Amino acid sequence: MIRICFHGAESTGKSTVAERLARNLDIPVVPEFGREWAETVGTDFPMDVLLAIADGQDAAMTAAAASNPPVLFLDTDPLMTAAWAAMLFGEVPEIMLRYAKAEHYLLFTPDVPWFDDGTRFFGTEKERAHFAGLAEGILIGTGVPYTRISGSWAEREAQTRAEIARLTGVT
């Protein structure tokens, strides 16, 4: 099984591209547990909530992987929750770095317009750049392989599709 994680700052197209390509390529996708939490419980994220979100995301990933699909999309993982911890609190609990990792990460850059959907926090150019840097730093620090995805919305989808084909052979 090849797990591909969609990673990066808010409002960069991760969920949209993951869901669209999952439908088009018939690949299962694990949704973003933190978004579900924000939409049902709220957007107050003290560290204990971030730890619960990391656990919830990991549990969802583990459950989806149990059927052993050839390819599995992860619309985030605990490493992105670690980036949230770094952004909100300036620290990353070690446990957030110990969860199973994807085989490859797609790092979506913040070079498209920000959209406030009611659950997002960091909309200024400076905040987005900082958050993106933290997200990339987590990937670098853990040594996982990743590819940057950037450009227009159409370019992001095309780059992602090409990278998925390269990694998995799925077209």
mmCIF file of the C-alpha atoms, coordinates in Angstrom:
data_MODEL
# 
_entry.id   MODEL 
# 
loop_
_atom_site.group_PDB 
_atom_site.id 
_atom_site.type_symbol 
_atom_site.label_atom_id 
_atom_site.label_alt_id 
_atom_site.label_comp_id 
_atom_site.label_asym_id 
_atom_site.label_entity_id 
_atom_site.label_seq_id 
_atom_site.pdbx_PDB_ins_code 
_atom_site.Cartn_x 
_atom_site.Cartn_y 
_atom_site.Cartn_z 
_atom_site.occupancy 
_atom_site.B_iso_or_equiv 
_atom_site.pdbx_formal_charge 
_atom_site.auth_seq_id 
_atom_site.auth_comp_id 
_atom_site.auth_asym_id 
_atom_site.auth_atom_id 
_atom_site.pdbx_PDB_model_num 
ATOM 1   C CA . MET A 1 1   ? 0.000   0.000  0.000   1.00 0.00 ? 1   MET A CA 1 
ATOM 2   C CA . ILE A 1 2   ? 1.204   3.489  -0.865  1.00 0.00 ? 2   ILE A CA 1 
ATOM 3   C CA . ARG A 1 3   ? -0.104  6.222  1.426   1.00 0.00 ? 3   ARG A CA 1 
ATOM 4   C CA . ILE A 1 4   ? 0.035   9.727  -0.018  1.00 0.00 ? 4   ILE A CA 1 
ATOM 5   C CA . CYS A 1 5   ? -0.541  12.587 2.418   1.00 0.00 ? 5   CYS A CA 1 
ATOM 6   C CA . PHE A 1 6   ? -1.836  16.013 1.394   1.00 0.00 ? 6   PHE A CA 1 
ATOM 7   C CA . HIS A 1 7   ? 0.069   18.422 3.661   1.00 0.00 ? 7   HIS A CA 1 
ATOM 8   C CA . GLY A 1 8   ? 0.412   22.192 4.038   1.00 0.00 ? 8   GLY A CA 1 
ATOM 9   C CA . ALA A 1 9   ? -1.066  25.421 5.309   1.00 0.00 ? 9   ALA A CA 1 
ATOM 10  C CA . GLU A 1 10  ? -4.774  26.203 5.309   1.00 0.00 ? 10  GLU A CA 1 
ATOM 11  C CA . SER A 1 11  ? -6.709  27.061 2.157   1.00 0.00 ? 11  SER A CA 1 
ATOM 12  C CA . THR A 1 12  ? -4.179  25.695 -0.314  1.00 0.00 ? 12  THR A CA 1 
ATOM 13  C CA . GLY A 1 13  ? -6.415  23.159 -2.064  1.00 0.00 ? 13  GLY A CA 1 
ATOM 14  C CA . LYS A 1 14  ? -5.422  19.998 -0.213  1.00 0.00 ? 14  LYS A CA 1 
ATOM 15  C CA . SER A 1 15  ? -8.905  18.698 0.574   1.00 0.00 ? 15  SER A CA 1 
ATOM 16  C CA . THR A 1 16  ? -10.411 19.784 -2.732  1.00 0.00 ? 16  THR A CA 1 
ATOM 17  C CA . VAL A 1 17  ? -7.691  18.122 -4.808  1.00 0.00 ? 17  VAL A CA 1 
ATOM 18  C CA . ALA A 1 18  ? -7.613  15.000 -2.613  1.00 0.00 ? 18  ALA A CA 1 
ATOM 19  C CA . GLU A 1 19  ? -11.370 14.504 -2.856  1.00 0.00 ? 19  GLU A CA 1 
ATOM 20  C CA . ARG A 1 20  ? -11.553 15.247 -6.594  1.00 0.00 ? 20  ARG A CA 1 
ATOM 21  C CA . LEU A 1 21  ? -8.691  12.913 -7.497  1.00 0.00 ? 21  LEU A CA 1 
ATOM 22  C CA . ALA A 1 22  ? -9.960  10.227 -5.122  1.00 0.00 ? 22  ALA A CA 1 
ATOM 23  C CA . ARG A 1 23  ? -13.256 10.223 -7.043  1.00 0.00 ? 23  ARG A CA 1 
ATOM 24  C CA . ASN A 1 24  ? -11.603 10.391 -10.480 1.00 0.00 ? 24  ASN A CA 1 
ATOM 25  C CA . LEU A 1 25  ? -8.998  7.705  -9.747  1.00 0.00 ? 25  LEU A CA 1 
ATOM 26  C CA . ASP A 1 26  ? -11.155 5.526  -7.471  1.00 0.00 ? 26  ASP A CA 1 
ATOM 27  C CA . ILE A 1 27  ? -8.743  5.836  -4.551  1.00 0.00 ? 27  ILE A CA 1 
ATOM 28  C CA . PRO A 1 28  ? -9.991  5.881  -0.948  1.00 0.00 ? 28  PRO A CA 1 
ATOM 29  C CA . VAL A 1 29  ? -9.319  9.055  1.022   1.00 0.00 ? 29  VAL A CA 1 
ATOM 30  C CA . VAL A 1 30  ? -9.098  9.481  4.798   1.00 0.00 ? 30  VAL A CA 1 
ATOM 31  C CA . PRO A 1 31  ? -10.774 12.810 5.637   1.00 0.00 ? 31  PRO A CA 1 
ATOM 32  C CA . GLU A 1 32  ? -9.251  15.477 7.844   1.00 0.00 ? 32  GLU A CA 1 
ATOM 33  C CA . PHE A 1 33  ? -10.215 14.609 11.426  1.00 0.00 ? 33  PHE A CA 1 
ATOM 34  C CA . GLY A 1 34  ? -9.341  18.112 12.663  1.00 0.00 ? 34  GLY A CA 1 
ATOM 35  C CA . ARG A 1 35  ? -11.836 19.695 10.261  1.00 0.00 ? 35  ARG A CA 1 
ATOM 36  C CA . GLU A 1 36  ? -14.547 17.316 11.459  1.00 0.00 ? 36  GLU A CA 1 
ATOM 37  C CA . TRP A 1 37  ? -13.661 18.283 15.036  1.00 0.00 ? 37  TRP A CA 1 
ATOM 38  C CA . ALA A 1 38  ? -13.782 22.011 14.214  1.00 0.00 ? 38  ALA A CA 1 
ATOM 39  C CA . GLU A 1 39  ? -17.150 21.689 12.492  1.00 0.00 ? 39  GLU A CA 1 
ATOM 40  C CA . THR A 1 40  ? -18.763 19.611 15.262  1.00 0.00 ? 40  THR A CA 1 
ATOM 41  C CA . VAL A 1 41  ? -17.001 20.583 18.506  1.00 0.00 ? 41  VAL A CA 1 
ATOM 42  C CA . GLY A 1 42  ? -15.509 24.004 17.740  1.00 0.00 ? 42  GLY A CA 1 
ATOM 43  C CA . THR A 1 43  ? -12.238 25.732 16.963  1.00 0.00 ? 43  THR A CA 1 
ATOM 44  C CA . ASP A 1 44  ? -10.771 26.048 20.447  1.00 0.00 ? 44  ASP A CA 1 
ATOM 45  C CA . PHE A 1 45  ? -7.569  24.021 20.106  1.00 0.00 ? 45  PHE A CA 1 
ATOM 46  C CA . PRO A 1 46  ? -5.601  23.762 23.365  1.00 0.00 ? 46  PRO A CA 1 
ATOM 47  C CA . MET A 1 47  ? -2.754  21.261 23.250  1.00 0.00 ? 47  MET A CA 1 
ATOM 48  C CA . ASP A 1 48  ? -4.840  18.418 24.712  1.00 0.00 ? 48  ASP A CA 1 
ATOM 49  C CA . VAL A 1 49  ? -7.324  18.838 21.862  1.00 0.00 ? 49  VAL A CA 1 
ATOM 50  C CA . LEU A 1 50  ? -4.516  18.779 19.292  1.00 0.00 ? 50  LEU A CA 1 
ATOM 51  C CA . LEU A 1 51  ? -3.283  15.538 20.860  1.00 0.00 ? 51  LEU A CA 1 
ATOM 52  C CA . ALA A 1 52  ? -6.813  14.104 20.612  1.00 0.00 ? 52  ALA A CA 1 
ATOM 53  C CA . ILE A 1 53  ? -7.003  15.213 16.969  1.00 0.00 ? 53  ILE A CA 1 
ATOM 54  C CA . ALA A 1 54  ? -3.679  13.509 16.200  1.00 0.00 ? 54  ALA A CA 1 
ATOM 55  C CA . ASP A 1 55  ? -4.992  10.322 17.845  1.00 0.00 ? 55  ASP A CA 1 
ATOM 56  C CA . GLY A 1 56  ? -8.266  10.563 15.933  1.00 0.00 ? 56  GLY A CA 1 
ATOM 57  C CA . GLN A 1 57  ? -6.497  11.118 12.618  1.00 0.00 ? 57  GLN A CA 1 
ATOM 58  C CA . ASP A 1 58  ? -4.204  8.168  13.275  1.00 0.00 ? 58  ASP A CA 1 
ATOM 59  C CA . ALA A 1 59  ? -7.155  5.929  14.185  1.00 0.00 ? 59  ALA A CA 1 
ATOM 60  C CA . ALA A 1 60  ? -8.973  6.900  10.976  1.00 0.00 ? 60  ALA A CA 1 
ATOM 61  C CA . MET A 1 61  ? -5.840  6.229  8.927   1.00 0.00 ? 61  MET A CA 1 
ATOM 62  C CA . THR A 1 62  ? -5.331  2.843  10.587  1.00 0.00 ? 62  THR A CA 1 
ATOM 63  C CA . ALA A 1 63  ? -8.958  1.860  9.983   1.00 0.00 ? 63  ALA A CA 1 
ATOM 64  C CA . ALA A 1 64  ? -8.771  2.850  6.300   1.00 0.00 ? 64  ALA A CA 1 
ATOM 65  C CA . ALA A 1 65  ? -5.499  0.972  5.834   1.00 0.00 ? 65  ALA A CA 1 
ATOM 66  C CA . ALA A 1 66  ? -6.982  -2.237 7.290   1.00 0.00 ? 66  ALA A CA 1 
ATOM 67  C CA . SER A 1 67  ? -8.570  -3.095 3.930   1.00 0.00 ? 67  SER A CA 1 
ATOM 68  C CA . ASN A 1 68  ? -5.099  -2.757 2.350   1.00 0.00 ? 68  ASN A CA 1 
ATOM 69  C CA . PRO A 1 69  ? -5.981  -0.660 -0.705  1.00 0.00 ? 69  PRO A CA 1 
ATOM 70  C CA . PRO A 1 70  ? -3.123  -0.330 -3.223  1.00 0.00 ? 70  PRO A CA 1 
ATOM 71  C CA . VAL A 1 71  ? -3.158  3.468  -2.756  1.00 0.00 ? 71  VAL A CA 1 
ATOM 72  C CA . LEU A 1 72  ? -4.614  5.501  0.108   1.00 0.00 ? 72  LEU A CA 1 
ATOM 73  C CA . PHE A 1 73  ? -4.942  9.293  0.183   1.00 0.00 ? 73  PHE A CA 1 
ATOM 74  C CA . LEU A 1 74  ? -4.579  10.996 3.554   1.00 0.00 ? 74  LEU A CA 1 
ATOM 75  C CA . ASP A 1 75  ? -6.153  14.444 3.737   1.00 0.00 ? 75  ASP A CA 1 
ATOM 76  C CA . THR A 1 76  ? -3.593  15.319 6.425   1.00 0.00 ? 76  THR A CA 1 
ATOM 77  C CA . ASP A 1 77  ? -1.966  13.233 9.157   1.00 0.00 ? 77  ASP A CA 1 
ATOM 78  C CA . PRO A 1 78  ? -0.504  13.759 12.646  1.00 0.00 ? 78  PRO A CA 1 
ATOM 79  C CA . LEU A 1 79  ? 2.516   15.569 11.159  1.00 0.00 ? 79  LEU A CA 1 
ATOM 80  C CA . MET A 1 80  ? 0.179   18.363 10.076  1.00 0.00 ? 80  MET A CA 1 
ATOM 81  C CA . THR A 1 81  ? -1.280  18.393 13.582  1.00 0.00 ? 81  THR A CA 1 
ATOM 82  C CA . ALA A 1 82  ? 2.321   18.809 14.761  1.00 0.00 ? 82  ALA A CA 1 
ATOM 83  C CA . ALA A 1 83  ? 2.619   21.864 12.501  1.00 0.00 ? 83  ALA A CA 1 
ATOM 84  C CA . TRP A 1 84  ? -0.545  23.243 14.122  1.00 0.00 ? 84  TRP A CA 1 
ATOM 85  C CA . ALA A 1 85  ? 1.033   22.734 17.558  1.00 0.00 ? 85  ALA A CA 1 
ATOM 86  C CA . ALA A 1 86  ? 4.147   24.578 16.398  1.00 0.00 ? 86  ALA A CA 1 
ATOM 87  C CA . MET A 1 87  ? 2.047   27.425 14.988  1.00 0.00 ? 87  MET A CA 1 
ATOM 88  C CA . LEU A 1 88  ? -0.279  27.788 17.968  1.00 0.00 ? 88  LEU A CA 1 
ATOM 89  C CA . PHE A 1 89  ? 2.114   27.039 20.839  1.00 0.00 ? 89  PHE A CA 1 
ATOM 90  C CA . GLY A 1 90  ? 5.656   27.195 19.490  1.00 0.00 ? 90  GLY A CA 1 
ATOM 91  C CA . GLU A 1 91  ? 6.288   23.570 20.440  1.00 0.00 ? 91  GLU A CA 1 
ATOM 92  C CA . VAL A 1 92  ? 5.630   20.079 19.128  1.00 0.00 ? 92  VAL A CA 1 
ATOM 93  C CA . PRO A 1 93  ? 4.947   17.218 21.526  1.00 0.00 ? 93  PRO A CA 1 
ATOM 94  C CA . GLU A 1 94  ? 7.255   14.334 20.624  1.00 0.00 ? 94  GLU A CA 1 
ATOM 95  C CA . ILE A 1 95  ? 4.307   11.925 20.429  1.00 0.00 ? 95  ILE A CA 1 
ATOM 96  C CA . MET A 1 96  ? 2.994   13.757 17.353  1.00 0.00 ? 96  MET A CA 1 
ATOM 97  C CA . LEU A 1 97  ? 6.140   12.759 15.489  1.00 0.00 ? 97  LEU A CA 1 
ATOM 98  C CA . ARG A 1 98  ? 5.913   9.047  16.409  1.00 0.00 ? 98  ARG A CA 1 
ATOM 99  C CA . TYR A 1 99  ? 2.818   8.053  14.451  1.00 0.00 ? 99  TYR A CA 1 
ATOM 100 C CA . ALA A 1 100 ? 3.116   6.013  11.243  1.00 0.00 ? 100 ALA A CA 1 
ATOM 101 C CA . LYS A 1 101 ? 4.147   8.136  8.270   1.00 0.00 ? 101 LYS A CA 1 
ATOM 102 C CA . ALA A 1 102 ? 2.908   8.181  4.688   1.00 0.00 ? 102 ALA A CA 1 
ATOM 103 C CA . GLU A 1 103 ? 5.168   6.887  1.950   1.00 0.00 ? 103 GLU A CA 1 
ATOM 104 C CA . HIS A 1 104 ? 5.035   10.319 0.284   1.00 0.00 ? 104 HIS A CA 1 
ATOM 105 C CA . TYR A 1 105 ? 3.817   13.816 1.139   1.00 0.00 ? 105 TYR A CA 1 
ATOM 106 C CA . LEU A 1 106 ? 2.429   16.455 -1.201  1.00 0.00 ? 106 LEU A CA 1 
ATOM 107 C CA . LEU A 1 107 ? 3.217   19.875 0.274   1.00 0.00 ? 107 LEU A CA 1 
ATOM 108 C CA . PHE A 1 108 ? 0.716   22.460 -0.966  1.00 0.00 ? 108 PHE A CA 1 
ATOM 109 C CA . THR A 1 109 ? 2.169   25.985 -0.940  1.00 0.00 ? 109 THR A CA 1 
ATOM 110 C CA . PRO A 1 110 ? 0.158   29.091 0.060   1.00 0.00 ? 110 PRO A CA 1 
ATOM 111 C CA . ASP A 1 111 ? 0.398   30.888 -3.291  1.00 0.00 ? 111 ASP A CA 1 
ATOM 112 C CA . VAL A 1 112 ? -3.349  30.882 -4.005  1.00 0.00 ? 112 VAL A CA 1 
ATOM 113 C CA . PRO A 1 113 ? -5.990  33.162 -2.453  1.00 0.00 ? 113 PRO A CA 1 
ATOM 114 C CA . TRP A 1 114 ? -7.040  32.396 1.110   1.00 0.00 ? 114 TRP A CA 1 
ATOM 115 C CA . PHE A 1 115 ? -10.705 31.565 1.685   1.00 0.00 ? 115 PHE A CA 1 
ATOM 116 C CA . ASP A 1 116 ? -12.291 31.937 5.132   1.00 0.00 ? 116 ASP A CA 1 
ATOM 117 C CA . ASP A 1 117 ? -14.672 29.018 5.580   1.00 0.00 ? 117 ASP A CA 1 
ATOM 118 C CA . GLY A 1 118 ? -15.318 29.687 9.261   1.00 0.00 ? 118 GLY A CA 1 
ATOM 119 C CA . THR A 1 119 ? -12.828 27.114 10.567  1.00 0.00 ? 119 THR A CA 1 
ATOM 120 C CA . ARG A 1 120 ? -9.562  28.654 9.372   1.00 0.00 ? 120 ARG A CA 1 
ATOM 121 C CA . PHE A 1 121 ? -7.222  30.789 11.443  1.00 0.00 ? 121 PHE A CA 1 
ATOM 122 C CA . PHE A 1 122 ? -4.240  32.163 9.550   1.00 0.00 ? 122 PHE A CA 1 
ATOM 123 C CA . GLY A 1 123 ? -5.253  34.278 6.569   1.00 0.00 ? 123 GLY A CA 1 
ATOM 124 C CA . THR A 1 124 ? -2.619  36.973 6.247   1.00 0.00 ? 124 THR A CA 1 
ATOM 125 C CA . GLU A 1 125 ? 0.230   36.490 3.810   1.00 0.00 ? 125 GLU A CA 1 
ATOM 126 C CA . LYS A 1 126 ? 2.742   36.604 6.672   1.00 0.00 ? 126 LYS A CA 1 
ATOM 127 C CA . GLU A 1 127 ? 0.828   34.034 8.762   1.00 0.00 ? 127 GLU A CA 1 
ATOM 128 C CA . ARG A 1 128 ? 0.355   31.727 5.790   1.00 0.00 ? 128 ARG A CA 1 
ATOM 129 C CA . ALA A 1 129 ? 4.056   31.874 4.901   1.00 0.00 ? 129 ALA A CA 1 
ATOM 130 C CA . HIS A 1 130 ? 5.026   31.168 8.519   1.00 0.00 ? 130 HIS A CA 1 
ATOM 131 C CA . PHE A 1 131 ? 2.589   28.247 8.805   1.00 0.00 ? 131 PHE A CA 1 
ATOM 132 C CA . ALA A 1 132 ? 3.808   26.833 5.473   1.00 0.00 ? 132 ALA A CA 1 
ATOM 133 C CA . GLY A 1 133 ? 7.394   27.060 6.711   1.00 0.00 ? 133 GLY A CA 1 
ATOM 134 C CA . LEU A 1 134 ? 6.514   25.198 9.899   1.00 0.00 ? 134 LEU A CA 1 
ATOM 135 C CA . ALA A 1 135 ? 4.662   22.520 7.921   1.00 0.00 ? 135 ALA A CA 1 
ATOM 136 C CA . GLU A 1 136 ? 7.644   22.028 5.620   1.00 0.00 ? 136 GLU A CA 1 
ATOM 137 C CA . GLY A 1 137 ? 10.029  22.064 8.580   1.00 0.00 ? 137 GLY A CA 1 
ATOM 138 C CA . ILE A 1 138 ? 8.130   19.154 10.137  1.00 0.00 ? 138 ILE A CA 1 
ATOM 139 C CA . LEU A 1 139 ? 8.557   17.169 6.908   1.00 0.00 ? 139 LEU A CA 1 
ATOM 140 C CA . ILE A 1 140 ? 12.256  17.996 6.718   1.00 0.00 ? 140 ILE A CA 1 
ATOM 141 C CA . GLY A 1 141 ? 12.788  17.243 10.407  1.00 0.00 ? 141 GLY A CA 1 
ATOM 142 C CA . THR A 1 142 ? 11.193  13.820 10.154  1.00 0.00 ? 142 THR A CA 1 
ATOM 143 C CA . GLY A 1 143 ? 12.981  12.980 6.909   1.00 0.00 ? 143 GLY A CA 1 
ATOM 144 C CA . VAL A 1 144 ? 9.883   11.982 4.957   1.00 0.00 ? 144 VAL A CA 1 
ATOM 145 C CA . PRO A 1 145 ? 9.886   12.309 1.154   1.00 0.00 ? 145 PRO A CA 1 
ATOM 146 C CA . TYR A 1 146 ? 7.767   15.118 -0.237  1.00 0.00 ? 146 TYR A CA 1 
ATOM 147 C CA . THR A 1 147 ? 6.997   17.098 -3.360  1.00 0.00 ? 147 THR A CA 1 
ATOM 148 C CA . ARG A 1 148 ? 5.894   20.740 -3.456  1.00 0.00 ? 148 ARG A CA 1 
ATOM 149 C CA . ILE A 1 149 ? 2.594   21.484 -5.186  1.00 0.00 ? 149 ILE A CA 1 
ATOM 150 C CA . SER A 1 150 ? 2.077   25.101 -6.272  1.00 0.00 ? 150 SER A CA 1 
ATOM 151 C CA . GLY A 1 151 ? 0.588   27.420 -8.866  1.00 0.00 ? 151 GLY A CA 1 
ATOM 152 C CA . SER A 1 152 ? -3.006  27.980 -9.926  1.00 0.00 ? 152 SER A CA 1 
ATOM 153 C CA . TRP A 1 153 ? -5.807  25.654 -8.866  1.00 0.00 ? 153 TRP A CA 1 
ATOM 154 C CA . ALA A 1 154 ? -5.610  23.846 -12.221 1.00 0.00 ? 154 ALA A CA 1 
ATOM 155 C CA . GLU A 1 155 ? -1.817  23.582 -11.987 1.00 0.00 ? 155 GLU A CA 1 
ATOM 156 C CA . ARG A 1 156 ? -2.088  22.099 -8.486  1.00 0.00 ? 156 ARG A CA 1 
ATOM 157 C CA . GLU A 1 157 ? -4.447  19.410 -9.668  1.00 0.00 ? 157 GLU A CA 1 
ATOM 158 C CA . ALA A 1 158 ? -2.272  18.622 -12.711 1.00 0.00 ? 158 ALA A CA 1 
ATOM 159 C CA . GLN A 1 159 ? 0.920   18.477 -10.604 1.00 0.00 ? 159 GLN A CA 1 
ATOM 160 C CA . THR A 1 160 ? -0.777  16.253 -8.036  1.00 0.00 ? 160 THR A CA 1 
ATOM 161 C CA . ARG A 1 161 ? -2.146  13.927 -10.713 1.00 0.00 ? 161 ARG A CA 1 
ATOM 162 C CA . ALA A 1 162 ? 1.321   13.657 -12.309 1.00 0.00 ? 162 ALA A CA 1 
ATOM 163 C CA . GLU A 1 163 ? 2.985   12.953 -8.965  1.00 0.00 ? 163 GLU A CA 1 
ATOM 164 C CA . ILE A 1 164 ? 0.412   10.277 -8.106  1.00 0.00 ? 164 ILE A CA 1 
ATOM 165 C CA . ALA A 1 165 ? 1.022   8.634  -11.490 1.00 0.00 ? 165 ALA A CA 1 
ATOM 166 C CA . ARG A 1 166 ? 4.779   8.742  -10.894 1.00 0.00 ? 166 ARG A CA 1 
ATOM 167 C CA . LEU A 1 167 ? 4.481   7.260  -7.404  1.00 0.00 ? 167 LEU A CA 1 
ATOM 168 C CA . THR A 1 168 ? 1.791   4.659  -8.036  1.00 0.00 ? 168 THR A CA 1 
ATOM 169 C CA . GLY A 1 169 ? 1.289   4.143  -11.760 1.00 0.00 ? 169 GLY A CA 1 
ATOM 170 C CA . VAL A 1 170 ? -2.379  5.099  -11.304 1.00 0.00 ? 170 VAL A CA 1 
ATOM 171 C CA . THR A 1 171 ? -3.638  7.399  -14.044 1.00 0.00 ? 171 THR A CA 1 
# 
